[in-house]
Amino acid sequence: MKHIDKGIFGPWAVITGASSGIGKEFARQLAASGINLILVARRLSLLEEIGEALAKDYTIAYRAIALDLSQEGFLEKLTAATHDLDIGLVVSNAGAANPGLFLSSDPDMMHKTVRLSVLAHLDLAHHFGAKLVARKRGGIILLSGMGASQGVPYMANDSATRAYVLTLGETLHSELKQHHVHVTVLLPSPTYTPLFEQIGFDASSAPLRPMTTEQCVSEGLTALCDNRPSHVAGALYRMMNRLTPHSLFREMNGRMLHKVVMQKQRGAIT
Ligand SMILES: NC(=O)c1ccc[n+]([C@@H]2O[C@H](COP(=O)([O-])OP(=O)(O)OC[C@H]3O[C@@H](n4cnc5c(N)ncnc54)[C@H](OP(=O)(O)O)[C@@H]3O)[C@@H](O)[C@H]2O)c1
């Protein structure tokens, strides 16, 4: 678990996608640093449950806000619900994955993905970035994913959104560092969460074991404190990301995803 300075990144943090997986673990590690939480996702009952437990365990305050980040107008609702709070950190984490053949994918679903995985990051970084610059300290963590630089066949739209987030975050990192605002893009390598299971990967036959949310988040918070522009979680994946030629990386992931997509299609037919 990584502890961070609540004088810089507190007293309040916004976490999107806090009802599950990596976002839920961000909530736990930030609460352990004594930072109050604004928990955002669609499932309010889960957010309330998580907030209540963390408030009890770490004596922090929380607000649970039910929002669909793929809907227009989410930012107005979020700002109205948080305008009275001094926010020092934004973890823009909510995301989804929809592997499949690009040409068979529903364009409406792909547009929704772009609203969630591109526009929501953009709006959050723009709105809270200005506030953090005005207070001259704080941070933003944007969740991208491995494959952001190389692309992942059978997740064409998803991996394209990750490329956007990587570029947005790395460039903002340079723009905001003079204002003492840290911006870090976290690229999780495969991490055990409901999303990992939903994609349909067989963890037991993966070339490397998926990592825990605890390790992924603790690496992300360390990278934020060090003010790194981006960080691939997991040492082996980091090395692989650096050393593997893009074409080979794409080919390997494409083969793995093709198998998953075909298995899902067969499952849907039988
Ligand atoms: N796990 C991995 O291996 C992996 C790898 C690469 C990148 N990532 C990225 O890491 C981030 C977290 O993923 P995870 O693995 O922790 O997934 P997860 O356990 O499925 O959690 C996803 C979170 O996003 C929220 N969310 C989804 N759609 C939303 C919407 N329209 N509006 C508001 N909230 C929404 C979900 O909450 P509700 O359903 O309650 O709304 C949930 O809290 C994602 O951006 C994902 O792309 C994960």
The ligand as an SDF file (V2000), in Angstrom:
LIG
                    3D

 48 52  0  0  0  0  0  0  0  0999 V2000
   -8.0980   -4.7730  -15.2770 N   0  0  0  0  0  0  0  0  0  0  0  0
   -7.2250   -4.6770  -16.2600 C   0  0  0  0  0  0  0  0  0  0  0  0
   -6.5130   -5.6510  -16.5800 O   0  0  0  0  0  0  0  0  0  0  0  0
   -7.0790   -3.3750  -17.0130 C   0  0  0  0  0  0  0  0  0  0  0  0
   -6.1250   -3.3300  -18.0410 C   0  0  0  0  0  0  0  0  0  0  0  0
   -5.9650   -2.1520  -18.7480 C   0  0  0  0  0  0  0  0  0  0  0  0
   -6.7110   -1.0260  -18.4470 C   0  0  0  0  0  0  0  0  0  0  0  0
   -7.6330   -1.0860  -17.4380 N   0  0  0  0  0  0  0  0  0  0  0  0
   -8.4030    0.1410  -17.1610 C   0  0  0  0  0  0  0  0  0  0  0  0
   -8.4930    0.3630  -15.7640 O   0  0  0  0  0  0  0  0  0  0  0  0
   -9.7230    1.0310  -15.4570 C   0  0  0  0  0  0  0  0  0  0  0  0
  -10.4370    0.2870  -14.3300 C   0  0  0  0  0  0  0  0  0  0  0  0
  -10.7600   -1.0050  -14.7890 O   0  0  0  0  0  0  0  0  0  0  0  0
  -11.0710   -2.2410  -13.8320 P   0  0  0  0  0  0  0  0  0  0  0  0
  -10.3030   -3.3860  -14.3470 O   0  0  0  0  0  0  0  0  0  0  0  0
  -10.9590   -1.8380  -12.4260 O   0  0  0  0  0  0  0  0  0  0  0  0
  -12.6070   -2.5040  -14.2410 O   0  0  0  0  0  0  0  0  0  0  0  0
  -13.9390   -2.7730  -13.3790 P   0  0  0  0  0  0  0  0  0  0  0  0
  -13.6330   -3.5570  -12.1570 O   0  0  0  0  0  0  0  0  0  0  0  0
  -14.9340   -3.3080  -14.3510 O   0  0  0  0  0  0  0  0  0  0  0  0
  -14.3550   -1.3030  -12.9600 O   0  0  0  0  0  0  0  0  0  0  0  0
  -14.8070   -0.3590  -13.9010 C   0  0  0  0  0  0  0  0  0  0  0  0
  -15.3810    0.8160  -13.1480 C   0  0  0  0  0  0  0  0  0  0  0  0
  -15.8470    1.7870  -14.1010 O   0  0  0  0  0  0  0  0  0  0  0  0
  -17.2000    2.1410  -13.7780 C   0  0  0  0  0  0  0  0  0  0  0  0
  -17.9230    2.5040  -14.9910 N   0  0  0  0  0  0  0  0  0  0  0  0
  -18.0600    1.7680  -16.1270 C   0  0  0  0  0  0  0  0  0  0  0  0
  -18.8460    2.4140  -17.0020 N   0  0  0  0  0  0  0  0  0  0  0  0
  -19.2120    3.5810  -16.4060 C   0  0  0  0  0  0  0  0  0  0  0  0
  -20.0340    4.6730  -16.8080 C   0  0  0  0  0  0  0  0  0  0  0  0
  -20.6470    4.7010  -18.0090 N   0  0  0  0  0  0  0  0  0  0  0  0
  -20.1850    5.7220  -15.9560 N   0  0  0  0  0  0  0  0  0  0  0  0
  -19.5840    5.6980  -14.7350 C   0  0  0  0  0  0  0  0  0  0  0  0
  -18.8040    4.7020  -14.3100 N   0  0  0  0  0  0  0  0  0  0  0  0
  -18.6200    3.6500  -15.1360 C   0  0  0  0  0  0  0  0  0  0  0  0
  -17.7810    0.8960  -13.1070 C   0  0  0  0  0  0  0  0  0  0  0  0
  -18.8230    1.2470  -12.2060 O   0  0  0  0  0  0  0  0  0  0  0  0
  -20.4040    1.1000  -12.4650 P   0  0  0  0  0  0  0  0  0  0  0  0
  -20.6080   -0.1580  -13.2390 O   0  0  0  0  0  0  0  0  0  0  0  0
  -20.9610    1.0730  -11.0800 O   0  0  0  0  0  0  0  0  0  0  0  0
  -20.7890    2.3380  -13.2140 O   0  0  0  0  0  0  0  0  0  0  0  0
  -16.5870    0.4130  -12.2990 C   0  0  0  0  0  0  0  0  0  0  0  0
  -16.5270    1.0820  -11.0650 O   0  0  0  0  0  0  0  0  0  0  0  0
  -10.5300    1.0790  -16.7630 C   0  0  0  0  0  0  0  0  0  0  0  0
  -10.4090    2.3540  -17.3460 O   0  0  0  0  0  0  0  0  0  0  0  0
   -9.8620    0.0160  -17.6260 C   0  0  0  0  0  0  0  0  0  0  0  0
   -9.9900    0.2730  -19.0010 O   0  0  0  0  0  0  0  0  0  0  0  0
   -7.8410   -2.2420  -16.7140 C   0  0  0  0  0  0  0  0  0  0  0  0
  1  2  1  0
  2  3  2  0
  2  4  1  0
  4  5  1  0
  4 48  2  0
  5  6  2  0
  6  7  1  0
  7  8  2  0
  8  9  1  0
  8 48  1  0
  9 10  1  0
  9 46  1  0
 10 11  1  0
 11 12  1  0
 11 44  1  0
 12 13  1  0
 13 14  1  0
 14 15  2  0
 14 16  1  0
 14 17  1  0
 17 18  1  0
 18 19  2  0
 18 20  1  0
 18 21  1  0
 21 22  1  0
 22 23  1  0
 23 24  1  0
 23 42  1  0
 24 25  1  0
 25 26  1  0
 25 36  1  0
 26 27  1  0
 26 35  1  0
 27 28  2  0
 28 29  1  0
 29 30  1  0
 29 35  2  0
 30 31  1  0
 30 32  2  0
 32 33  1  0
 33 34  2  0
 34 35  1  0
 36 37  1  0
 36 42  1  0
 37 38  1  0
 38 39  2  0
 38 40  1  0
 38 41  1  0
 42 43  1  0
 44 45  1  0
 44 46  1  0
 46 47  1  0
M  CHG  2   8   1  16  -1
M  END
$$$$
